[in-house]
Amino acid sequence: MSDIPPRDPRDPAILRIADIPVTERGGGARTIPLVTKALGTTQMLNGITMFGPGAEIPLHCHNCEESVCVIEGEAVFEIDGVETAMTQYDTTWIPPGVPHRFRNPSTAQGLKIFWTYASPDATRTLMATGETRAVSSEHAGAGHGKT
């Protein structure tokens, strides 16, 4: 039995990254979900995705706006078939329905991005297959350490 009382979802929270499980996404990408519905958010969803050397995610789009900031390493951002190099703190804004992806061009260094969706019900549609699923489903079983 825990000594920590249940948290009211209307209360603010501090998330301790060391207390949040990492979700393996496949292809060398791992995600740490931060602000999620489980925490009580009603307007947004965010987290950090880490890419190993050479890792990439497939071309996809979302049902809501997304913003991504490179927090460590270098990235290649692809949108409309055009690839653009990004470095630390470079930030994107992606409207709903626009296919895009990120990849780590380095063969030696990792890449970390901080992402925010404008809805906790954000979906990801893979362009290659048309498969759509909730972004939050990629974080199944991830709890949150809060103080």
Backbone torsions as a table, in degrees:
resi	resn	phi	psi	omega
1	MET	NA	135.3	-176.4
2	SER	-84.6	145.1	174.9
3	ASP	-84.1	-7.6	-177.9
4	ILE	-85.8	122.5	179.7
5	PRO	-67.7	154.4	177.7
6	PRO	-58.3	146.0	-178.4
7	ARG	-92.9	131.9	173.9
8	ASP	-74.2	124.7	-176.7
9	PRO	-63.6	-10.3	176.9
10	ARG	-86.1	-8.5	-179.2
11	ASP	-84.5	145.8	173.6
12	PRO	-62.9	163.2	-179.4
13	ALA	-142.5	151.2	168.7
14	ILE	-110.6	124.9	-179.4
15	LEU	-98.9	125.7	178.3
16	ARG	-96.9	111.3	-173.8
17	ILE	-55.7	-33.3	-179.9
18	ALA	-67.3	-19.5	-177.8
19	ASP	-95.7	-1.6	-175.5
20	ILE	-104.6	125.2	-179.8
21	PRO	-64.2	146.5	176.1
22	VAL	-89.3	134.9	177.8
23	THR	-102.5	123.1	175.9
24	GLU	-74.1	126.0	-178.8
25	ARG	-100.8	-10.1	-176.7
26	GLY	89.8	159.7	178.2
27	GLY	65.8	18.3	179.2
28	GLY	88.8	9.4	178.9
29	ALA	-109.1	139.2	177.7
30	ARG	-131.9	143.6	-175.8
31	THR	-124.9	142.8	171.2
32	ILE	-115.4	105.9	177.2
33	PRO	-72.4	138.1	-179.4
34	LEU	-112.2	-90.5	-179.6
35	VAL	-82.9	114.0	-176.0
36	THR	-135.5	173.4	176.1
37	LYS	-58.5	-34.9	179.7
38	ALA	-59.9	-28.0	178.7
39	LEU	-80.6	-26.3	179.5
40	GLY	120.4	2.6	-178.9
41	THR	-66.0	147.6	176.9
42	THR	-124.1	-2.9	-173.0
43	GLN	-127.9	-9.4	-173.6
44	MET	-157.3	172.0	176.6
45	LEU	-149.1	133.4	176.4
46	ASN	-148.7	168.8	-179.8
47	GLY	178.4	-171.6	-179.6
48	ILE	-123.9	134.8	172.6
49	THR	-118.1	134.6	-179.7
50	MET	-112.7	132.7	179.9
51	PHE	-113.5	129.0	172.6
52	GLY	-71.9	171.4	178.0
53	PRO	-53.0	130.3	177.7
54	GLY	75.3	-1.2	-176.9
55	ALA	-74.4	153.3	177.5
56	GLU	-152.6	161.4	173.8
57	ILE	-111.5	152.4	-176.8
58	PRO	-71.2	159.9	176.4
59	LEU	-60.1	130.6	-175.3
60	HIS	-155.4	171.7	172.9
61	CYS	-140.5	171.2	-177.5
62	HIS	-127.7	165.4	178.8
63	ASN	-89.1	3.2	-179.4
64	CYS	-149.1	172.6	177.6
65	GLU	-64.7	151.1	175.8
66	GLU	-139.0	145.1	171.9
67	SER	-129.0	137.9	-179.7
68	VAL	-130.3	133.2	177.0
69	CYS	-119.7	129.9	174.7
70	VAL	-75.8	119.8	-179.3
71	ILE	-104.9	-16.3	177.3
72	GLU	-159.1	136.2	177.4
73	GLY	88.5	-164.3	179.6
74	GLU	-125.1	147.6	-178.0
75	ALA	-130.5	158.6	165.5
76	VAL	-115.3	123.9	-179.7
77	PHE	-106.7	126.3	178.6
78	GLU	-111.2	128.4	176.4
79	ILE	-147.5	133.9	-178.5
80	ASP	54.2	35.1	178.0
81	GLY	76.2	1.6	-179.8
82	VAL	-106.0	129.6	177.7
83	GLU	-99.1	135.2	-179.5
84	THR	-129.7	130.2	176.9
85	ALA	-73.8	140.4	177.7
86	MET	-130.0	146.2	176.6
87	THR	-124.6	-179.2	-174.9
88	GLN	-48.1	130.1	177.8
89	TYR	75.7	-5.6	170.9
90	ASP	-62.5	141.5	-172.1
91	THR	-133.1	141.5	176.6
92	THR	-108.0	159.2	165.2
93	TRP	-131.2	125.2	-175.2
94	ILE	-123.7	118.2	177.3
95	PRO	-67.5	161.8	177.4
96	PRO	-60.2	145.5	173.9
97	GLY	79.6	3.1	-178.0
98	VAL	-96.7	116.7	179.7
99	PRO	-64.5	136.9	-178.6
100	HIS	-160.2	170.9	173.3
101	ARG	-166.7	164.4	175.9
102	PHE	-121.9	148.5	172.3
103	ARG	-144.8	155.4	177.9
104	ASN	-98.3	111.3	-177.8
105	PRO	-78.1	-11.5	-176.1
106	SER	-77.4	142.6	174.3
107	THR	-96.2	-1.5	-176.5
108	ALA	-129.0	-28.2	-173.6
109	GLN	-110.2	151.9	175.5
110	GLY	-81.9	169.5	177.4
111	LEU	-132.8	135.7	175.0
112	LYS	-127.1	132.9	175.6
113	ILE	-124.3	146.8	173.5
114	PHE	-108.3	123.0	-176.7
115	TRP	-118.9	149.5	176.3
116	THR	-137.4	130.9	173.2
117	TYR	-105.9	148.9	-178.4
118	ALA	-80.6	8.0	179.2
119	SER	-151.3	138.3	174.3
120	PRO	-71.9	-8.9	177.4
121	ASP	-102.5	27.6	179.5
122	ALA	-58.7	142.5	175.0
123	THR	-119.4	159.8	175.2
124	ARG	-122.5	125.2	176.0
125	THR	-111.7	120.5	178.7
126	LEU	-78.0	127.4	-176.3
127	MET	-67.6	-34.3	-177.0
128	ALA	-68.5	-32.5	-174.4
129	THR	-118.2	-18.2	-175.4
130	GLY	79.6	-0.4	179.5
131	GLU	-66.0	132.3	178.0
132	THR	-119.8	134.7	174.7
133	ARG	-147.4	159.5	178.3
134	ALA	-66.5	136.0	175.7
135	VAL	-57.1	-39.4	-178.8
136	SER	-62.5	-24.1	178.9
137	SER	-66.7	-21.1	178.1
138	GLU	-74.9	-9.9	-176.9
139	HIS	-113.5	20.3	-175.8
140	ALA	-52.4	131.9	176.6
141	GLY	84.5	-5.2	179.8
142	ALA	-78.5	123.4	177.2
143	GLY	-96.3	-177.8	179.3
144	HIS	-131.3	128.4	171.2
145	GLY	-88.1	121.7	-175.2
146	LYS	-126.4	149.0	171.5
147	THR	-133.7	NA	NA
